Amino acid sequence: MSTHTISVFVENRHGALSRIAGLFSSRGYNITSLTVAETEDPSTSRMTIVVAGDESVLEQVVKQLNRLIDVIKVIDFVKDPVIDREIILVRLDATKSTRHEIVSLASIFGGTVAAISPTSITIELTGTSQTIGDFISMVKPYGIKELVRSGKVAMAQARK
């Protein structure tokens, strides 16, 4: 089974998200990541959906997505080079002696300090799914108090 990243441009209408998610669930696919936000046009939203499944059946889902009334455009990033990112906020246990280590580690991964308290530090990090996963593995020993991870956002890489 392969993983697919699909972008769906939809009209901002009540129930659009529900209808699209229902299309996947009715076929037994679990959406592993879903992000939705307005585009540069406030009447349009872009959904980035990551789902694992058999390619032939996912091809059918993409065709059926194109038939939904709210859907403007569907892009399945199967063959296109893609730029994708996720963001996390992670609150870690931090003492006076470990703060510097955590900040240095975050810096190596391109993260920044989002908040600090006497007993914890919150790091913000944007990167690929692999980078995010690697960072989480590295900071686990410090003690993760809370972690929030966004879904993936993706767009096709510009062609020359």
Number of C-alpha atoms within 10 A of each C-alpha: 7 10 14 19 22 21 23 22 22 24 19 18 11 9 9 17 15 9 15 20 15 13 16 17 12 9 11 10 18 14 15 14 15 18 16 18 14 15 13 9 9 10 11 18 22 22 23 25 23 20 19 15 16 13 14 8 12 20 13 11 17 17 12 12 20 17 12 14 11 21 19 16 14 18 16 17 15 13 7 13 12 14 12 16 18 19 19 20 20 20 23 23 21 21 14 10 8 13 19 12 14 21 16 13 16 19 14 11 15 13 20 18 17 13 12 14 10 10 11 20 22 24 21 17 23 18 18 16 15 11 16 19 11 12 19 15 10 13 18 12 10 17 12 17 13 11 13 11 14 14 19 22 24 20 17 15 11 9 6 3
